[in-house]
Every structure is written in structure tokens, then in C-alpha cells.
Amino acid sequence: MCEKEGIPKTRRCLLSRGLLASAGQDDLLALYLSLKKGVREQKFVSTAEAAETAGLSQRTLQSWMDSGKIQGVRVGRKYRIYLNSLTEYLRRSDEK
């Protein structure tokens, strides 16, 4: 399945499919860089897009990234939030 998305079948593949819950910053950046542009834009969204979708402020999301609650990568001066991480965090928070 990952090969169809252009992702080598490795740790990055598991991470991209949401099967690897925790990943280091290096793993996440490697995943980001390994994805084709269209797939990358689906899996990693801007803080503005994520805030609008989740009904939260960008600052809240940035704070969650800083505290390690959700994962993201810095691209230039901007951050891209790993959508699987945000979805999982919101799901866990909703269950409490």
C-alpha cells in the first residue's frame, strides 16, 4: 500500500498509515520529505488549515506542538501539522 503512495516500506510507511504512534522529529521529517507533493499536503496541513478544521486557534495548536501533544514539522518559517497526530490526539481527548 505504501509503495502506491510513493513511500518506501519502512518505519515511514508505518508512520504514514497511522500504525506507528510515536515518532521522533527525524522520522517525521523523513516522512514529510519522502512524500509526493499531493500526498504530503493531505498528511501535513498548515496550522491555519488545522485550526479551521478542528475549530481551534492556531496558537493552541502551536502550543500543543511545543508540548509534544501533537506532531508537526517546521518547513522554513512555518509549521505543518501531521494530521494523523492531531486526529489521534483529539480522539483520545474526546474519550476522556
N, C-alpha and C positions, 0 to 999 in steps of 0.2 A: 504494500500500500504506500509506503513512504517513497519508494522509488518512483512511483507515478507522480508524486508531488515534487520530485527532484531533490529529495533528501536522502543522503546515504543512510543505509540501515545500520544505525549505531545508536548510541545514547541520545543523539539529537533526534533521531526518529521517535524513540520512546517519549521524549520530552514533547515533541510536536504533536503527538497523538494524545497527550494528557495522561500517559501511563507512568510518567516519572514525576512524582510530586515535587521534589525539591531538586533544584539545580543551582549550581554555582553561577556567579556572574559570567565566568568564562564560558561555561556550557551554553548559557542563554545567548551570549553574544555570538558564539559559533553557530548556534541555530539560526539566529537572525541573519547572519551573513550567508548562510548556506541556502536560504530560501530564494526562490524566484520572486521577482517584484510583486506580482499579483498575490501570491500565497503569503508573502511577508506582510502585505498590507491588510490581509484578513486576520492574521495571527497576532500582529503587533499594531496597536492603534495609538493615536496621539492621546495625550491627556485630555484634550478638548473633546475628542470623539467619545472616549470612555466616560468622561464626566456627563456628557449629554445622555448617553445611553443608560447609564446607571442612575441618573438623577442626583448626582453628587457634584461637589465643586472640584475644580482642578487641584486646588490646594489640598483638599482631603486626600485625593489620590496620590499626590506627591508626598504627603506625609506618610501614607501607608507604604509607599515605596521606600522611603527613607528608613522606616521602622522594620522593613522586611516582611510586612504583611502580604504584599503583592510584589510581583517581579516585573522588572522592566529593564530596558537598555537605554543608555544615553547615545544619541546619534547627533553629533555636532553639539548644538546648544539646546537641543530638545530631547525629551524622553518619549519612548514608545513603550506602552504598557503591554505586557504579554497577556492577551485576552483570556487564555485558559486559567492563568493565575488569578485574575480578577473574578472570573466566573466562579472558580472554586472557593475563593475567599468569601464571596457573597453568599454562596450556597451554605458554607459552614456557619456563617454568622446567622443565617436565617433559621438554621436548625436549632440554635441555642435558645 
